[in-house]
Amino acid sequence: MTLIVDSQSVKGASTVGRNSQGYDAAKKANGRKRNIAVDTLGLPVMITVMPADIQDRNAARDVFWRLCLTQPQITQVWANRGYAGDVVNWARECLWMSLRIVSRPKSTKGFVVQPRRWKVERTIGWCMNALRNARDYERLPQHPAAHLNWALITIMTRRLTRKSPRTSQWTRKTPATG
């Protein structure tokens, strides 16, 4: 099984406990960081929430260990440069998991769609459509993880219960073309 992993820093409100938040200097955000692991379809496998001052490569050990315990069939994980370093060797030697780093093209600015990783970015975008997830208001880190799961469950059930598949303007039949 192959997974794609990424993290997102979210600003925390004044109600967020001081012991469970931190400052992410790269994003200039004081709050929490969400680590999201999705499968190749973009469906969530695991969501963890931790203080924003924890680097991705440091959080990866905890995230990958939990993934290995709950999903032992995982053999490959795709991630960005934030997960690079000695965690790549650790995952291979200790967890028998291949951690592949996807680098962004050199001399590019702004958001660039990256192979394989766009699926986790899309899932993060789905989560952000629920306004409750745009900022963190909860005292305990487990609560925002539950809100993210709730938002994704809502999206998936709406898609499963859709009456008819969406058709594009190019596949619709018109009276003239029959």
C-alpha positions in Angstrom: 0.0 0.0 0.0 1.2 3.5 -0.8 0.5 6.6 1.2 1.2 10.3 0.7 2.0 12.5 3.8 2.0 16.2 4.3 1.5 18.7 7.1 -0.3 22.0 7.5 0.2 24.7 10.2 -3.0 26.3 11.4 -3.2 29.4 13.6 -4.7 28.8 17.0 -7.3 30.9 18.9 -6.8 32.2 22.4 -8.7 29.1 23.7 -6.0 26.7 22.5 -3.9 25.5 25.5 -0.4 26.9 25.7 1.1 23.4 26.3 -0.3 22.1 23.0 0.6 24.9 20.6 3.9 26.3 19.2 5.3 28.7 16.7 6.0 27.6 13.1 8.7 30.1 12.0 8.4 28.9 8.3 4.7 29.7 8.1 4.7 32.4 10.7 1.8 30.7 12.5 1.3 30.3 16.2 -0.9 27.3 16.7 -0.9 23.6 15.8 0.4 21.4 12.9 -1.8 18.7 11.3 0.0 15.7 9.8 -2.3 14.1 7.2 -1.6 10.7 5.5 -3.8 9.8 2.6 -4.0 6.8 0.2 -3.5 7.1 -3.6 -7.1 8.2 -4.0 -6.8 11.0 -1.5 -8.8 9.3 1.2 -7.6 9.9 4.7 -5.7 7.1 6.5 -4.4 9.0 9.6 -4.6 12.5 11.0 -2.5 13.7 13.9 -2.4 17.1 15.5 0.7 18.4 17.4 2.3 21.8 18.3 3.4 23.8 15.2 7.0 24.1 16.4 7.7 20.4 15.8 9.5 19.9 12.5 8.1 17.5 10.0 11.1 15.2 10.2 10.8 15.0 14.0 7.0 14.3 13.8 7.5 11.7 11.1 8.9 9.1 13.5 5.7 9.2 15.6 3.4 9.4 12.5 5.1 6.6 10.7 5.3 4.4 13.8 1.5 4.8 14.3 0.9 4.1 10.6 3.0 0.9 10.8 1.0 -0.3 13.9 -2.4 0.4 12.4 -1.7 -0.3 8.8 1.1 -2.9 8.5 0.5 -3.4 4.8 2.1 0.1 4.1 5.3 -0.3 2.1 5.8 3.1 0.5 5.2 6.7 1.6 5.6 9.8 -0.6 6.5 13.1 1.2 8.0 16.5 0.6 11.5 17.8 1.6 10.4 18.5 5.1 10.5 14.8 5.8 14.0 14.3 4.4 17.0 13.4 6.5 17.8 10.5 8.7 14.1 9.6 9.0 14.4 8.1 5.5 16.9 5.5 6.7 15.1 5.0 10.0 11.8 4.1 8.1 13.6 1.7 5.8 15.6 -0.1 8.6 13.1 -0.1 11.5 9.7 -0.1 9.8 10.6 -1.7 6.4 8.9 1.3 4.8 10.2 3.1 1.7 10.0 6.9 2.2 10.3 8.7 -1.1 10.9 12.4 -1.2 9.3 14.5 -3.9 11.3 17.7 -4.5 9.8 20.7 -6.1 11.4 21.9 -9.4 14.2 24.3 -9.0 13.7 28.0 -9.8 10.0 27.9 -9.2 8.0 30.3 -7.1 4.6 29.9 -5.5 2.5 26.8 -5.5 3.5 24.1 -8.0 1.6 20.9 -8.5 4.0 18.0 -7.7 3.7 14.4 -8.8 1.9 12.2 -6.4 1.8 14.8 -3.6 -1.1 16.8 -5.2 -3.5 14.2 -3.7 -2.7 15.1 -0.2 -2.8 18.8 -1.0 -6.3 18.3 -2.5 -7.4 16.5 0.7 -6.1 19.4 2.8 -8.1 21.7 0.5 -11.2 19.6 1.1 -10.7 20.0 4.9 -10.3 23.7 4.6 -13.8 24.0 2.9 -15.3 23.4 6.3 -14.8 26.8 7.9 -14.4 25.3 11.4 -11.1 23.8 10.2 -9.6 27.1 9.0 -8.5 28.0 12.5 -7.9 25.9 15.6 -10.2 26.7 18.6 -10.0 23.5 20.6 -8.2 22.9 23.9 -7.2 19.3 23.3 -5.3 18.2 20.1 -7.7 15.3 19.7 -10.6 17.6 19.0 -9.3 19.3 15.8 -8.4 15.8 14.5 -12.0 14.7 15.1 -13.2 17.9 13.3 -11.0 17.0 10.3 -12.3 13.4 10.2 -15.8 14.7 10.5 -15.4 17.1 7.6 -13.9 14.3 5.4 -16.6 11.8 6.4 -19.2 14.4 5.3 -17.5 14.9 2.0 -17.2 11.2 1.3 -20.8 10.4 2.3 -22.1 13.2 0.0 -20.2 11.8 -2.9 -21.4 8.2 -2.2 -25.0 9.3 -2.0 -25.0 11.5 -5.0 -27.9 10.6 -7.2 -26.3 10.9 -10.6 -22.7 11.4 -11.6 -21.7 14.8 -12.7 -21.3 15.2 -16.4 -19.1 17.8 -18.1 -20.3 20.1 -20.8 -18.4 18.0 -23.4 -20.3 14.8 -22.6 -23.8 16.2 -22.4 -26.1 15.3 -25.2 -28.0 18.1 -26.8 -31.2 17.8 -28.8 -29.3 18.6 -32.1 -26.7 15.9 -31.6 -29.1 13.4 -30.0 
